[in-house]
Amino acid sequence: MRHSFTLRLTVRFAVLVTLTTAAVLAAGGWLLHRQAMTSLVDLHELESEELGEILEAAVRSAADVGHQIKEEADSDIALFYIQVRDERGDVVFRSANLGPTLLPVLAGMEGDRVVELPGAGRVLISDTKHGAWHLQVASRLEPTERMLRDYARVSGLLLGGAALLSIALGYQFSRATLQPVRAIEATARRIRADNLSERIPESAGHGELTALINLLNGTFDRLQRSFEQVQRFTAEASHELKTPLALARLNAEKLQARVAADPESEGLVAEILDEIARLNRIIESLLFLAKTEGGAMQLPRRELDLAALVTDFADDAAALAEDAGVGFVLAANEAGTVRADAGLLRQLLLNLLSNALAFSARGGAVALESRRTPEGWHLTVSDEGPGLPANQLERVFERFARYEGASRPEGRLGTGLGLAICRGIVDLHGGSIHAENRSDRSGLRVVVRLPAA
């Protein structure tokens, strides 16, 4: 599934902000831990210096140790465990908060170590030498670890909040950033065959987008010139061909009268007349499209009883379908009025029917529905043919569009202009037309939407 660029940009923004926040919080946690341990070591050094000065200045024997430092040790009993060993490693003093527990002897005797102490948990021990005495000052790490756990919980909450906030901000940022692109897209979507003169305003973008806008407008300029040239050629060529074809038809009719006694020759002339008639239909269709696309056609619309028009058309449709060996069903015909040109509306229905019959096998069925909606009318023609690939559903309304994979029953050849004319008629009435494959079975459904009267 393809996701929108707005969603991808939002996700990337949220991930970037969340990862950045996580990195900052992790760095903060590391610095907090480092600062806490450094501060604890500094406190140990101060305590060791104070006790060391007492030991070096006043203590002469092991018996004097407890007497000289007990008062100082007791004053800091809430913060430190204190233990003194002599040169042999025998304990000559330990603070009351140690109870029967002994601080372990550290390898190398001097420095700072973290050890597990029974009854106290993890502790930091600093071991220093003062004359003949080894002084050990220790502190519990539980308060520091509790502080770090609290920091981790708060960081987790902050990280979750940052993630949610970054999603919201990222979405707004993405929409604001892509607003000029959406404006360009909206304008580009409006530019079509009957609206090739519209251009994307340069104010819709800035910086790199201005270059893109200029490129697109230049492309639309070239497209408009090419389209206008094709329109002029189509109109002029179609007009110029009408007279030669009229002469050809006149001469063929004269020839048909002369060869009436020869069945084979008469059949050949009849085929010529059929092809001339087909060429005339193509020319008339091209002239109609040139007028509608060029805006030269005035539509004399009036209020019509759509149900009556559909009923009248259904009689002819049933006859045409029967001739093709296909069933016809008027599935729905709701009452109401529509502002339209009756002739063009009938031509629209006839072209849709002809297209449906062209791709229906004998024994199949074609259905017509006319339903009222809050917006206007839905006219639907459904067949039981092979349907179309998804990428051909819009293309079928182009001139001379044919899908090679769709087989027609023998003898049902078209000009490739019928659905293009349908779109032209619908556009003249301010409506819309689209094709879709049937969901209940194979077949194509063409839906026309016309505005209310």
N, C-alpha and C positions, 0 to 999 in steps of 0.2 A: 504494500500500500504506500502510495506516495504521500508524504506530508507536505503541508504548505510551508513556504519559506518563512512566514511569520512564526510558525510553530518551531521550526528548526532554529531560527535566530533566538527565540525566547529560551529554548532549552540550552543553547550554547551560552547565552548570557547568564542564565541561572546556574549552570555548572561552573562557569568561570568565577562568578561571585561566591558561590558556595565553597569551591576549592580554595579560593583566596582567603575567605573567612576562616576555613578550617586550618589553613597554613598559619595564619596570624594567631589563632587561638592556640594551636600546637606550639608555636614559638613562644607565646606568652606563658604556657604551662611549663615549658622547658626553662625559661628564664626565671619563673617563680620558684621552681624546684632548686635551680642553681643558686638563686639568691638566698633561699631559706637555708640551704646547706652551708653556704658561705657565711651567713650570719651566725649560724650555730657554731661553726668552727671558730669564728672571731670571738664569740662568747666564751668558748672553751679556752682560747688563748688568754683572754683577760683573767678568767678564773685561775688558770694555771700559773699565770704570772704573779697574781696576788698570793696564792698558796705557796708558790715556789719561793718567793721572797721570805715568807715566814719560815719555811723549812730550812733555807740556806742561812738565815740570820740567827735563829733562836734554837733550833733543834740540834741536840748533841747526841742523843741516843734514841732508840726505838720507843722507849717509855715516854719520851717527851713529845713524840709526834702527835698523839691523840690530844694531849693537853694543849698544845700550841695551836693546832688548826681546827679543833672541834667547833669553836665558836663561829669561825668563818664558814666552815662546812655546814653547820646547822642553819645559818642565815640564808643559805641558798639551797636548802634541802628540797624545795619544790621544783628546782630547775635541774639540779645536777646530782649524779651519783659520783661519789669521790672515794678513791681507794689509793693507799700508799704501800709500796713494797720496798724492801731493802735491797741491797745489792745481790743477796742470795735468792731473791724472788719471794721471800716470805712476806705475807701481808701483815703490816704493822698498824694499819688503820683503814677502816671503811665506814662510810656514812651510815646513819641509822636506817635510811630508806632502802639500803641494799638487803637488810636482814641477813639471812644466812648465805645469800648469793655472793659469789666472788666474780669480779670482772676478769675475763680471760686475759692471759698474757699474750700480747701481740707479737707476731714475728717481726724481728728487727727492733722491738721494744719502743720505738718512737714513731709517731705519725698519727694519722686518723684512719679509723676503720669502722665499717658498719657490721655489727654482729647481731645474732639472735640471742637474747638474754631471757632465761626462764623467768616467767612471772612479769616481765617488763616488755616483751616483744622485741622489735628491732630497735637497737640503740646505736648512737654514734659515740665511739670511744676515741679520745685524744690522749696519747701517752707521751709525757715529757720527762726528762731527767734533770734533777736539781741536786747537784752534789752527789751524795750517796743514796739519794732517794729517787724512786720511779713513781711519778705522780700520774694517776689515771683519772680523767674527768669524762663522764659519760652523760648523755641526755637521751631521753626517749624520742623516737621519731614519729610516734603515733599522732601527736598534734600536727606535725608537718604533713604527714600522709593524709590525715583527715582533711586538712586544708586543700591539698591537691585533689582529693576525691570530690570535695565540694566544688572546686574549680572545674573539674571535669564535667560534673553534672550541669553546672551553670553554662559551661561551654557547649554542651550538647543541646541545651535548650536554645541558646543563642544561635547555634548552627542551624537548628531546625527552623527557627524564626527567620534567619537570614535566607534560608532556602526558599521558604514560602514568599517572603517579601521580594526576593530576587525574581521569582516567577511572575509575580504581579507587576513589578517594575519592568522586568524584561519584556512582558507582553505589551505594556504601554510604550516602552521604548521602541520595540519592533514596529508597532503600528505607526508611531510617529515617524520613524525612519523610513518606512516603506510607503507612507502616504503619497509622496510625489510619484512613486512607481505605480501605485494604484490609480492615481489620476491619469497617468500616461496610458495605462491599460484600459481604463474606462473609455477614454477618447478613441483609442485604437480600435476597440470593439465596436464603437458606433460607426466607424468608417466602413462603408460597404458600397455595393454597386450604385445604390441610389443616393449616396452621401459621400462621394469621393472628394468633395471640396473641403470638408472639415479638416482642420489641422490641430495638432497638439500645441497648446500655447507654451511659449518658452518660460513663462512664469511658473509652470508646473514643476520645474526642477531647477537645480543649480549645480555648478561644478561639473562633474563628470556626466550628470544627467542631462545637462544642456547639450552636450555633444551627442548623446543618444537621441534626444528629441530632434535635433537638426538632421541626424541621419535618417530617422523614421519619416520626418516630414519630407525630406528629399526623395525617399522611396515612394511615399504616397503621391508626390508630384509626378514622378515618372509613371506610376501606375495609372493615375488619372489621365495623363496624356495618351498612354497606350489604349486605355479603355475607350476614350473618346474617339480615337482613330478607328478602333474596331467597330464602334457604334455607327460612325459615319459610313464606313465601308459597308457594313451590313445593310444599313438603310438604303444607301445609293445602289448597291449591287442588287438588292431585292427589287427596288423600284425599276431598275434598268432591265431586269430579267422578265418582268411581267409582260411587256410587249412581245418579245420573241416567243415566249411560251404561248401567248394568245394566238399568234400566227401559226405556231406549230400545231396547236390544238385544232385550229380552223382547217388547216391543210390535212390533218389526219382524219378529221370528220368527213371531208370531201373524198379522201382516198377510201375511207370505209364504205362509202356509198357505191363507189366504183367497183370494189372487189367483193360486193355482197354475194356474188355467185360462187366465190371461191372460199369455202369455210376456213381453210388453213390461213390464207392471207387475211381474212377478216379477223381471225383470232389474234394474229400478230399485230394488226392495227389496234385492236381492242387493248392489247397489252401496252402499246405506245400511249394510248389515251389514258390508261390507268396511271402510268408513270408521270405523264404530264400533270394529271390531277394531283398526284402526290407531291410533285415539285411545287405546284401552286399552293398547296397547303403549307409546305415548308416556308415558302416566301411570305405568305400571309402571317405565319407565326413569327418569322423574323421581323417583319415590319411591326407587328404588334409589340414584340419585346423591345424593339428600338424606340418605339413611342413611349412605352411605360417607363423604361429605364432612363430615357432622356427627359422625362417630365413634360412631354408634349401632348399627352393624352388627357383630355378633360373628361371626368366621370360624372355623367348625369344621374346621380343617385336619387331615389325616391323610396318612400316607405312601402314595403312589400309584405304580403302575407306569406311568410316563409313556408308554413305547412302546406299551403296550396301549391306553391312552386315545387316543393319536394314531391308532393303527391303526383303532380302532372309529370314530373321528370321520371318518377318511379315506373310509370306505364311504359315509357320508351326504354328505360333501363332494363325492364324485364324482357322486352322483345329483343334487345341487343344481346342480353345474356343468353337467352334461349337459342339464338342463332349461333352463339359460340359454344353451345353445349354446357353452359354453366348456369347454376341456379342463382337467382337474385332474391334478396330478402330486405324489405324495409323494416329494420329492427325497431326503430323509434322515430316518431315524427311529432314532436311537441308543438303546440300552437304558440303563435307569437309573430311579431313583426320585426323586420330588419331594414335598415336604410342601405340600399344597394342598387346596382344596375342589374335588372332581371336577365338580360342577355348574357352578361359576363358571368353572373352567378350560375346560370345554366351551363355555360361553357366550362366553368370550373368543375361542376359535378360530372359533366360528360368526359372531361379529360381524366378525372380521377377514376371514373368507371372504366374507361378505355384502358388505362394503365393496369387496373386490377384484372380485367379480362385477359389482357395480353400475357399475364404470368400465371393464369389459372388453368389447370388441366381440365379436360372434360369430366363432368361429374362433380366438380368442385362447386363452391358457392361464394358469392360476393354479398356483403351486407352493407347497408347504408343506414346511418343513424343521424338524426337531427335533434339535439337536446339544448334546452335553455339553461344558462348558467347565470350567476349573479353578474358576471362581466359581459355577457352577451350570448353568443351561440357557439356550440361545438358541432361541426359537421365531420363525420367519421366514415371513411370507406375502408372496409377490411376484406382481404382476400385470403385464400388458402394456398397460396403459392409457396415458393421456397424461402421467401424473406430475403434479407440482405445482411452482409457483414456490418458490424457497428460503424466501421470507418467509411461506409458508403451511404449511410442514412441521410447525411446532409448533402452529399455530392449529387444525389439523384435529382436535385432541383436546379442543377446547372444545365446550361445548353448542351445538347448532344451527349449528355451523360448516359453511359451504358455500363452495366456491370457484366463483364464477360462470363462470370460464373453463373449468372442467372439465365436459365434456358427458357425460351418462349415456345409455346406450342407452335407447330408448323403453320406457316402462313400468317402469323400475327406479328407483322413487322411494324415498328413505329418510327417516328422521326427523331426521337430523342429530345423533343421540345415540349412535350405535353406538360410535364411537371414544372418546367421552367415557366411556362405560361400560367400555370396554376399559381405559382408564387407571385408572378407579376400582378395577377388579378387580386390576390389576397392583399398584396401591398397597397394597391390602389384603394382598397376598402379599409385600410388601417388595421388589418388583422395580422395573423401569423399562421404559418403552416410548418408542420414537421412530420417526419416518418418514424415509425418505431416497429420493431418486430413484435408479433403477438406473443403473449406469455402463455396462453392456453394451448396453443398448437403452432405448427409452422404457418407462416403467412406474414403479410405486411399490413400495417394499419397506418393510414394517413389521416392526420387530425388537422382540421382547419378551425381556427378561432376567429370569430367575427365580433366586432363591438356591438353593443346593444343599440337599438334604434334611438 
